[in-house]
Amino acid sequence: MMTLGLCPLELRNIIECAFLPLQCTCTCAPDQSLTVQINDPVTGRVDLLEAGISMDRLSSSHDILKLVDELRERLERNRHTFPHAKTG
């Protein structure tokens, strides 16, 4: 599947770069869904893990921006909910 003419590698790069300097890993599953994992670069703690994100919902640059914004909001919520979570 091509989103906006982007291959999955390009889409992954856009999403991962949006979270720098955090460590973000975006993977594409065979069912055309994305998994995004964001880790604290110092501690390695997983701050956010979202799986099953449908690539079908990313049909415009606005859709990609909306996804990044949603993930940032969840990341902030997790940081406030679990401020002292320990590294596994």
PLY file of the C-alpha trace (Angstrom):
ply
format ascii 1.0
element vertex 88
property float x
property float y
property float z
element edge 87
property int vertex1
property int vertex2
end_header
0.00 0.00 0.00
1.16 3.50 -0.79
0.05 6.35 1.43
0.25 9.70 -0.38
2.65 8.01 -2.76
4.89 7.18 0.21
6.35 3.75 0.68
6.18 2.30 4.22
9.87 3.15 4.78
9.23 6.83 4.03
6.16 6.88 6.26
8.13 5.26 9.08
10.87 7.88 8.70
8.37 10.77 8.90
6.80 9.41 12.08
10.11 8.49 13.74
11.65 11.90 13.00
8.59 13.66 14.44
9.54 12.40 17.90
13.24 13.26 17.94
15.17 13.45 20.27
13.16 10.57 21.73
13.81 7.09 20.37
10.85 6.21 18.17
10.51 2.92 16.31
7.73 2.52 13.80
7.13 -0.88 12.24
4.77 -1.93 9.45
2.97 -5.26 9.78
1.91 -7.45 6.85
-1.73 -6.45 7.53
-0.82 -2.82 6.70
-0.95 -1.67 10.30
1.67 0.32 12.16
3.15 -0.15 15.60
4.81 2.88 17.17
7.06 2.53 20.22
8.61 5.55 21.88
11.39 5.10 24.40
13.21 7.50 26.66
16.67 7.74 25.03
18.48 7.87 28.38
16.70 5.20 30.42
15.33 3.05 27.59
11.93 3.07 29.33
9.00 2.49 26.98
6.93 5.66 27.26
4.36 4.74 24.61
3.43 1.63 22.64
0.60 1.87 20.13
-0.17 -1.09 17.88
-2.74 -1.73 15.18
-2.72 1.75 13.64
-4.32 1.34 10.24
-2.29 2.75 7.37
-5.60 3.23 5.54
-6.35 6.21 7.79
-3.22 8.01 6.51
-4.41 9.29 3.16
-3.10 12.87 3.43
-0.34 14.86 5.09
-3.03 16.21 7.43
-3.85 12.62 8.49
-0.18 11.93 9.29
0.05 15.15 11.31
-3.15 14.22 13.16
-1.70 10.80 14.04
1.54 12.35 15.31
-0.45 14.83 17.42
-2.59 12.02 18.88
0.53 10.02 19.74
2.15 13.07 21.36
-0.96 13.61 23.50
-0.94 9.96 24.63
2.78 10.19 25.34
2.25 13.25 27.55
-0.67 11.58 29.32
1.47 8.50 30.02
4.29 10.63 31.38
1.92 12.37 33.79
0.16 9.15 34.78
3.36 7.14 35.31
6.06 9.77 36.06
8.30 7.42 38.02
7.90 4.24 35.99
10.97 2.08 36.23
12.90 0.63 33.33
12.07 -3.04 32.74
0 1
1 2
2 3
3 4
4 5
5 6
6 7
7 8
8 9
9 10
10 11
11 12
12 13
13 14
14 15
15 16
16 17
17 18
18 19
19 20
20 21
21 22
22 23
23 24
24 25
25 26
26 27
27 28
28 29
29 30
30 31
31 32
32 33
33 34
34 35
35 36
36 37
37 38
38 39
39 40
40 41
41 42
42 43
43 44
44 45
45 46
46 47
47 48
48 49
49 50
50 51
51 52
52 53
53 54
54 55
55 56
56 57
57 58
58 59
59 60
60 61
61 62
62 63
63 64
64 65
65 66
66 67
67 68
68 69
69 70
70 71
71 72
72 73
73 74
74 75
75 76
76 77
77 78
78 79
79 80
80 81
81 82
82 83
83 84
84 85
85 86
86 87
